[in-house]
Amino acid sequence: MRVIWIGEREVEFNAKKRQSLAACVAGGLAALLSGCASTPLAPATPGQPVPSGSGGGTGTGTGAGASAAADPAVPPPAPREFRAAWVSTVANIDWPSRSNLSVDRQQAEALAILDRAKALNLNAIVLQVRPSADAIYPSELEPWSEFLTGQQGRAPRPLYDPLQFWIAQAHARGLELHAWFNPYRARHATARTPLTPGHIAHTQPEAVKPYGRFLWMDPGEPAASRHTLDVVLDVVRRYDIDGVHIDDYFYPYPIDAPNAAGAAGAESGAALDGGAGPKAELEFPDQPSWQRYLLSGGQLDRAAWRRQNVNQLIEALYQGIHREKAWVRFGISPFGIGRPDRRPAGIVGFSQYDKLYADAELWLANGWLDYLAPQLYWPVAQAPQAFDVLLDYWLAQNTQGRHVWPGLYTSRIDNSSKAFPPEEIVKQIGVTRSRNGNHGHLHFSVAALMENRKGVCDQLKTQAYQYAALVPPTPWLGAVAPAAPAVTARRDGAGLALKLAPGAGKAVAQYAVWSRYGNEWRFAVAPGTRTELRLPDDGVAGAASAVVVSAVDRLGNESARVTVATA
């Protein structure tokens, strides 16, 4: 077993992960390929019942259920909660499981991940498309990633577009696909193959600096920021993604100076454990760009200048993404502890503000993002970094009313001395649901869900994700609802067959479907591409006596409801 620190995230590579993913793929491969080749999504089954009194009735209820309507003939508001999992490609953490898999195996593993997400009632995947100034999709700006094909610059054989494949298959299952970019890393310490001539380290060497066993784009070099902005906007233009997502890497996590050539990224483990340690740190080698700034008349101190460099990229990304496509949301997942001068009493630990030069509080205050996913990778009971206290801190910073959806350290369900029990993740989801107006979270990473570590998937499905949920709306990007759909129903053997058609105008991303069995309403979500949906009869309650359908657009805006009486 080898342990590699990826940002502040500890990921274990071991035989169990490989065997678990291989078994998952082998067990369902034939069914997946036959179901996805022509009609990727199997006929939907009706959603689970939503119990009375289990949530709010405001239209933003949690995925744990929404309250029963006052009129039993009217279903409650649709449950709303962002439920996502990160899929890491760097170092083959999650996908593909090895860098030299055949295209068929790559696609089979992707389908297995998407089907697991759908089965768990998740509604989004955050896929790492740029691990380190490289790409898992065809790009004229950056080379193919070695984590995909085993050699940087080598395309998949036979040629296909992995990002397009993920998007199409995610959307066919009613899942959002957010493209995750590492903004500044130029080469990961685990990389083995040579850089291609087209890599930024060769085309713009002044913008790339060695730091320990990594290569890093210098945020103080305008060419580095322009390149990252160009890469992101190229994907926004060319692909039908739902979101752009960047992680916690801005300036690198500091490395202790004596260990500059030591273990890859070990410094970020110290950050996660509460501090970077007392040793002297290896200075990031940005002296040329810093001196140019001073010679140009710059007045900021070096730390403030570094933060300004990052801030300028964040603002440019937010504006550029929405200039291209207004509905594509921009999310950032920073380290989970805020700047030292604002922290709640008793909270201690690593300062991303002073070490990574990430001013996440400013980004929230200026509205330069659509969702913040602070990596709250500590248990509720760990007082110096208590999950609930940190969540409340970030919610208090959110003066612009953006989404705050914390990252959960689900991969810490392992066999280490610091392992989380599955109950900790379920508890943390409960904490997020107890806070008003911000319902959502992300799991790092999907490997823990694919392995069902210590039965975490079983607990999530029975205790947290009994029901499907819509992603919360993002009204500051657009609040116009789509037209109501056209819906007809007919008996079809032991079930009810629905025909679905969008109304005129805005495209439909999903259909929200309520069906009533006896006195019980059940909720389901179907992709907007579906034209038919079958609701099987219940073995006890019989056929659905009423169906209510609404259309939902890319920003979560919901149309007027259409009621189809069936009995």
PEPE-V168165 format. One record per pair of residues at least 12 apart in sequence whose C-alpha atoms are under 8 Angstrom apart, sorted by the first residue. I is the first residue (numbers start at 1). J is the second residue. Records with the same first field share a line. If there is no record, write none. Layout:
# PEPE-V168165
I = J  J
This chain:
# PEPE-V168165
1 = 13  14  15
2 = 14
4 = 264  265  266
5 = 264  265  266  268  269
6 = 265  268
7 = 248  249  253  265  268  269
8 = 268  269  271  272  335
9 = 268  269  272
10 = 269  412
11 = 93  411
13 = 93
17 = 447  451
18 = 97
20 = 450  451
21 = 97  109  450  451
24 = 112  450
25 = 108  109  112
28 = 112
29 = 108  112
32 = 108  111  112
33 = 108
36 = 169
40 = 169  172  173
41 = 172  173
43 = 533  534
44 = 526  533  534  535
45 = 524  534  535  536
46 = 515  522  523  524  535  536
47 = 467  468  514  522  523  524  525
48 = 466  467  468  522  523  524
49 = 467  520  521  522  523
50 = 65  66  67  68  467  520  521  522  523
51 = 65  66  67  68
52 = 66  67  68
53 = 66  67  68
54 = 66  67
55 = 67
57 = 69  76  77
58 = 77
59 = 77  78  79  80
60 = 77  78  79  80  81  437  439  472
61 = 77  78  79  80  81  439
62 = 79  80  81  433  439  469
63 = 79  80  81  464  465  466  467  468  469
64 = 79  464  465  466  467
65 = 79  467
66 = 78  79
72 = 519
75 = 514  521  548
78 = 469  470  512  523
79 = 468  469  470
80 = 439  469  470  471  472
81 = 439  440  469  470  471  472
82 = 122  123  124  405  439  440  441  442  469  470  471  472
83 = 121  122  123  124  440  441  442  471
84 = 122  123  124  125  126  441  442  443
85 = 117  122  124  125  126  442  443  444  445  446
86 = 125  126  127  128  442  443  444  445  446
87 = 125  126  127  128  444  445  446  447
88 = 127  128  445
89 = 127  128  129  131  147  148
90 = 128  131  132  147  188
91 = 147  190  191
92 = 147
93 = 447
94 = 445  446  447
95 = 109  110
96 = 109  110  147  148
97 = 109
98 = 147  148
99 = 146  147  148  149  150
100 = 148  149  150
101 = 148  149
102 = 157
103 = 156  157  158
107 = 165
110 = 166
111 = 169
113 = 446  450
114 = 169  170  173
115 = 173
116 = 449  450
118 = 173  175
120 = 457  460  461  465
121 = 461  465  466  467  468  469
122 = 175  465  468  469
123 = 174  175  176  468  469  470  471
124 = 175  176  177  178
125 = 170  175  176  177  178
126 = 177  178  179  180  245
127 = 177  178  179  180
128 = 179  180  181  182
129 = 163  179  180  181
130 = 145  180  181  182
131 = 145  181  182  185
132 = 182  184  185  186  187  188
133 = 182  184  185  186  187  199  200
134 = 152  186  199
136 = 148  161  162  163
137 = 161  162  163  164
138 = 155  161
141 = 198  231
142 = 198  199  200  231
143 = 196  198  199
146 = 191  193
150 = 193
151 = 193  194
152 = 193  194  195  196
153 = 196
164 = 239
167 = 240  241
171 = 527
172 = 527  529
173 = 526  527
174 = 509  510  525  526  527  528
176 = 241  242
177 = 241  242  243
178 = 241  242  243  244  245
179 = 241  242  243  244  245
180 = 244  245  246  247
181 = 232  244  245  246  247
182 = 246  247  249
183 = 228  246  247  249  250
184 = 216  217  218  219  224  228  249  250  251
185 = 214  215  216  217  249
186 = 200  201  208  214  215  216  217
187 = 214  215  216
188 = 213  214  215
189 = 213  214  264  265
190 = 264
204 = 223
206 = 221
207 = 221  222  223  224
208 = 224
209 = 285  286
210 = 285
211 = 260  284  285
212 = 255  260  261  262  264
213 = 260  261  262  264
214 = 264
216 = 252
218 = 251  286
219 = 250  251  306  309  310
220 = 286  289  290  306  309
221 = 289
225 = 313
229 = 313  316  317
232 = 244  317
233 = 320  321  324
236 = 321  324  325  328
237 = 324  325
241 = 328
242 = 327  328  329  554
243 = 328  329  330  331
244 = 328  329  330  331
245 = 330  331  332  333
246 = 331  332  333
247 = 332  333  334
248 = 332  333  334  335
249 = 334  356
250 = 310  356  357  358
251 = 355  356  357
252 = 284  356
253 = 265  267  268  355  356
254 = 267  268  276  281  282  283  284  355  356
255 = 267  281  282
256 = 279  280  281  282
257 = 279  280  281  282  283
258 = 280  282
260 = 282
271 = 349  350
272 = 350  377
273 = 349
274 = 348  349  350  385
275 = 349  350  351
276 = 350
290 = 302
303 = 354  357
304 = 357
306 = 357
307 = 353  357  358  359
310 = 357  358
311 = 358  359  363
314 = 363  368
315 = 368
318 = 330  368  369
319 = 368
326 = 477  478
327 = 477  478  554  555
329 = 369  370  371
330 = 369  370  371
331 = 369  370  371  372  373
332 = 369  371  372  373  374
333 = 372  373  374  375  407
334 = 358  360  372  373  374  375
335 = 352  374  375  376
336 = 374  375  376  377  390
337 = 349  350  351  352  376  385  390
338 = 351  352  353  360  361  393  394
339 = 351  352  353  354  359  361
340 = 353
343 = 393
344 = 389  393
346 = 383  384
347 = 383  384  385  386
348 = 384  385
349 = 384  385
361 = 397
364 = 397  398  399  400  402
365 = 397  398  399  400
366 = 400
367 = 400  402
369 = 402
370 = 402  403  474
371 = 402  403  404  405
372 = 402  403  404  405  406
373 = 404  405  406  407  441  442
374 = 394  404  405  406  407
375 = 406  407  408  409
376 = 390  391  406  407  408  409
377 = 407  408  409
378 = 409
379 = 420  424  428
380 = 424  428
387 = 428
388 = 428  431
391 = 406  432
403 = 438
404 = 438  439  440
405 = 438  439  440  441  442
406 = 440  441  442
407 = 441  442  443  444
408 = 425  428  441  442  443  444
409 = 425  443  444  445
410 = 422  425  443  444  445  448  449
411 = 443  444  445  446  447  448
413 = 448  453  454
414 = 453
421 = 454
422 = 453  454  455  456  459
423 = 456  459
426 = 459  460  463  464
429 = 441  464
430 = 464
439 = 472
467 = 523  524
468 = 523  524  525
469 = 524  525
470 = 512  525  556
471 = 556
472 = 556
473 = 555  556  557
474 = 555  556  557
475 = 555  557
477 = 555
478 = 555
479 = 555  557
480 = 557
481 = 552  553  557  558  559
482 = 503  505  506  507  508  551  552  553  557  558  559
483 = 502  503  504  505  506  551  559  560
484 = 502  503  550  551  559  560  561  562
485 = 500  501  502  503  549  550  551  559  562
486 = 499  500  501  502  503  562
487 = 499  500  501  549  562  564
488 = 500  564
489 = 564  566
490 = 566
494 = 536  537  543
495 = 534  535  536  537  543
496 = 534  535  536  537  543  544
497 = 532  533  534  535
498 = 532  533  534  535
499 = 531  532  533
500 = 530  531  532  533
501 = 531
502 = 551
506 = 553
507 = 553  554
508 = 528  529  551  552  553  554
509 = 527  528  529  551  552  553  554
510 = 525  526  527  528  529  551  552  553
511 = 525  526  527  528  549  550  551  552
512 = 524  525  526  549  550  551  552
513 = 525  526  547  548  549  550
514 = 547  548  549
515 = 544  545  546  547  548
516 = 544  545  546  547
517 = 538  541  542  543  544  545  546
518 = 541  542  544  545
528 = 551
544 = 566  567
545 = 565  566  567
546 = 563  564  565  566  567
547 = 563  564  565  566
548 = 561  562  563  564
549 = 561  562  563
550 = 562
